[in-house]
Amino acid sequence: MSTYIDITNYEEQCSVFNSEKCQIFYNDSDLSKYYPICTQDEKSKNMYNPVMFKKLINNVKSKCYMNENDELCPLSIFRITSPNTPIDYPLIRNDTCKSKKCTDYFIEYLKGFDMEYFSSFEKINPNRKFSYEDMIIPKQYISDLKS
């Protein structure tokens, strides 16, 4: 499956992404059986480690979140229309909170930004160092969304 999702293809792409066959693959923690060649050298092991793969899957998943009316959640719209832009939390927070499902999905998405993720990301991107603020912001947003 192509993970490129835009406003013209999100229904089709999300349908494929959410299919049982794809979910079995995405939830399998042993990627080496699918990509044995990719797990032989150290750089590939870091790149294809379960934490980073899970984050990649969560990034795709975040473009497929639907509210109670089967409409895209604000986070999904933002991720589809601004794919390489850091999330503008204040911009989408208020609209997100209008839907319990969208709020829960946003919290789920933010939980992916944990210490394990930051550590794995820095291993494959040694020039990228996360600050204290980078690491606590997701927790602050989660707390805000839960209130």
Secondary structure as the mmCIF struct_conf table of DSSP 4:
data_model
#
loop_
_struct_conf.conf_type_id
_struct_conf.id
_struct_conf.beg_label_comp_id
_struct_conf.beg_label_asym_id
_struct_conf.beg_label_seq_id
_struct_conf.end_label_comp_id
_struct_conf.end_label_asym_id
_struct_conf.end_label_seq_id
TURN_TY1_P TURN_TY1_P1 ILE A 7 ASN A 9
HELX_RH_AL_P HELX_RH_AL_P1 TYR A 10 PHE A 17
TURN_TY1_P TURN_TY1_P2 ASN A 18 ASN A 18
BEND BEND1 SER A 19 SER A 19
HELX_RH_AL_P HELX_RH_AL_P2 GLU A 20 TYR A 26
TURN_TY1_P TURN_TY1_P3 ASN A 27 ASN A 27
BEND BEND2 SER A 29 SER A 29
HELX_RH_3T_P HELX_RH_3T_P1 LEU A 31 LYS A 33
TURN_TY1_P TURN_TY1_P4 TYR A 34 TYR A 34
HELX_RH_3T_P HELX_RH_3T_P2 PRO A 36 THR A 39
BEND BEND3 GLN A 40 ASP A 41
HELX_RH_AL_P HELX_RH_AL_P3 GLU A 42 MET A 47
TURN_TY1_P TURN_TY1_P5 TYR A 48 TYR A 48
HELX_RH_AL_P HELX_RH_AL_P4 PRO A 50 LYS A 61
TURN_TY1_P TURN_TY1_P6 SER A 62 LYS A 63
BEND BEND4 CYS A 64 CYS A 64
STRN STRN1 MET A 66 MET A 66
TURN_TY1_P TURN_TY1_P7 GLU A 68 ASN A 69
BEND BEND5 ASP A 70 ASP A 70
STRN STRN2 LEU A 72 LEU A 72
HELX_RH_AL_P HELX_RH_AL_P5 PRO A 74 THR A 81
BEND BEND6 SER A 82 SER A 82
TURN_TY1_P TURN_TY1_P8 PRO A 83 ASN A 84
BEND BEND7 THR A 85 THR A 85
HELX_RH_AL_P HELX_RH_AL_P6 TYR A 89 THR A 96
TURN_TY1_P TURN_TY1_P9 CYS A 97 LYS A 98
HELX_RH_AL_P HELX_RH_AL_P7 LYS A 100 LYS A 111
TURN_TY1_P TURN_TY1_P10 GLY A 112 GLY A 112
BEND BEND8 PHE A 113 ASP A 114
HELX_RH_AL_P HELX_RH_AL_P8 MET A 115 ILE A 124
TURN_TY1_P TURN_TY1_P11 PRO A 126 ASN A 127
HELX_RH_AL_P HELX_RH_AL_P9 TYR A 132 LYS A 146
#
